[in-house]
Amino acid sequence: MTATDIDRDEQIYWLALRLLPGLGTRKAGQLIEHFDSARKVFRASVEELEYFGLPSAVANSIAGGCTFDDAVTQQHKMLATGTRLVALGDPFYPKRLRMVYDPPPVLFARGRLDLLHTVSIGVVGTRRPSAYGTAACDHLSRDLALAGLTIASGMARGIDTAAHRAALDVTGNTIAVLGCGVDLVYPAENRKLAEEIASKGLLLSEFPMGTPAYPQNFPIRNRIVSGLSAGILVVEGARYSGSAITARLAIEQGRELFAVPGNITNKMSWGPNLLIKEGAKLVQEAEDILSELCPADRRALHESKHSPATPHQATLAPELDSPAARDLLASLRVDDPADIDTLIENLPQYSTSELIAALFELEMMGLVRQLAGKKYIKVW
């Protein structure tokens, strides 16, 4: 069977099951396992459903088919947006995710379904990263994507956005797991990024079409980020944060846990530093993660057409002809943004116009990034 073998009628049953009030994810999975399909669940009698252990109200909702009209509406929204339904019994359903304690009965997907069967690494962190955290995320995500890993994250502000963008910048694979419907964008400023991921990667959610980004949805979606992935990389985050929740879920699911060490005076380093103290692997370069993958995953990466001999070969800086650009690049750091006045002061041998031209050249080459407040950092 392929994903296209779930016809529109069968889809309605899966959608109706997903929309049932009072039916949790774990219980829905048990129902499917017991009755063999969503259609058969709805054909069961109230007595059978109650005997299975469902509350009377839920059993009567199933028998009465109260969610079928909403399921039809969902299907129309899916067709209008090019969204595919990946049900628990579908061959496209991610193998790793299927093995977690409470796999979602259905996934809503926009983009490349083939990415569900690639080797993924979850990259998570704070919505308010430091310049160092952003640089580390960008550097590691690029190299991991170049090595063939699919970068999975939640498309939130900060580290999530940096991870997705880094993968796309090197024509790598990325999956954005959303805390809302795949027909919505949250946060709104990531609309362009969402469109690019839908075109080149995959937007994924267990939430029905049109579901707003309620705060309680994000911890729920975090288990999918970790469930999809061979491991989780925590870049920056407070001790009690969404990335800490994802790390805990990764441990519960038996995933590898990685963390980027940070400055001990920065509260956003407390999360990853504590994880390292508790046994997470300290990560300085992509090879620290690649070397921990299981043999089957390493073999899959080796066979992948995206896998180069070494990740770092593709990120070597090109030669710079301009002396001003060379000296400017040498004076910039990846973890300490500098404004134009500081750069002028540090490089008095060059005029302001020469340094501005050099900055423009370095930005065009992807070696320097401008931050808010017209400050500049070196791209790692």
C-alpha positions, 0 to 999 in steps of 0.5 A, a space after each residue: 500500500 502507498 499513501 495514495 491508497 487511502 482514498 477520500 472515503 477512508 480519509 473521512 473516517 481518519 479525520 472523524 476519529 481525529 476530531 472526536 472530543 474526549 478521545 486522547 491520542 493514546 486511546 485513539 491508537 489503541 482503538 486502531 490497533 484493536 479494530 484494525 482501521 478507522 472505518 471499523 472503529 465507526 462500524 463498532 457498536 456502542 457496547 463494543 466500544 464501551 467494552 473496549 473501555 471508552 466512556 459512554 459519551 465517547 462511544 455514543 459520539 463514535 456511533 452517532 458519527 457526530 464529527 463527519 461533517 467537520 471531517 468533510 470540511 477538513 478534507 476540503 481545506 486539505 485539498 485547497 492547500 495541497 495537504 496530505 493525510 498520513 495515517 498511522 497505518 500508512 507506509 509513509 508514517 515515520 517509523 521512529 514516531 510510530 514507536 513512541 508511547 503516544 504516536 498521533 493517529 494522523 499527521 497533516 503534511 504539506 511538502 515532501 513526504 519522502 523526508 519522513 523516511 530520512 534520518 532526522 536530527 531535532 534542533 531546538 533552543 530559545 526564542 531569544 538566542 544570543 549572537 553566539 547561539 545563532 552562530 552555533 545553530 547556523 554552523 552546526 545545522 548547515 554541516 549536519 544538513 550537508 552530511 545528509 541529516 534532515 533538520 527537524 525543528 518547530 519553526 518558532 522564533 530564534 533557534 528554530 528559525 535559524 536551524 531551518 534557514 541554515 538547512 535551506 541555505 545549503 539546499 538541505 532537508 528540513 521538517 517544520 513541526 507546527 503547533 498549529 494547522 499546516 494551513 496557518 503560519 506562526 509566528 506571522 513573520 515566518 510566512 516566507 520561511 513556511 512557504 519555502 519549507 512547504 516547497 522544498 521541505 515539509 510542514 508537519 502537524 498533528 493538529 487539524 486544519 485551521 487550529 490556532 497556535 494555542 500555547 498548550 499545543 507546543 509541548 505536544 508538538 515537541 514530542 513529534 520533533 523528538 519522536 521523528 529524530 535520531 537525536 535532539 540538539 539543544 543549542 540555547 535555552 533556560 533551565 525550564 523551557 520548551 527546549 528542556 521539555 523536548 530534551 526530557 521527551 527525547 530521553 523518555 523516547 530513547 533518543 540521543 541527546 546533544 548540547 552546545 556548551 555556553 557561557 556560564 554567565 548567560 542564563 540561556 546557557 543553563 539548559 544545555 550546560 546542565 544537560 551536559 552535566 547530566 550526560 548529554 554529549 557536548 557538541 562542538 562540531 557536526 562530527 560529534 553528532 554524526 559519530 554517535 548515530 547508529 550503524 543503520 543511520 550512518 549507512 543511510 547517510 552514506 548512501 544519501 546523495 546529499 552526503 559529502 566526504 566531510 561536512 566542513 569542505 562545503 563551508 570553507 570561506 572563499 579567498 578575499 581579494 580586498 585587503 579591507 575585507 580580509 582585515 575586517 573579517 579577521 576583526 569580527 567575531 561570531 559571538 560579539 557583535 560590533 557596530 560600524 563605529 567600533 569597526 572604524 575605530 579598530 581599523 583606522 587604516 581604512 576609510 569609512 567608505 572602504 569599510 562599508 564597501 567591505 561589509 557589503 562584500 562580506 555580506 554578499 558572500 555570506 561571511 558576515 551577518 547584520 543584526 538589529 541595531 546595525 551590528 555585525 558578526 562573523 558567520 561561523 
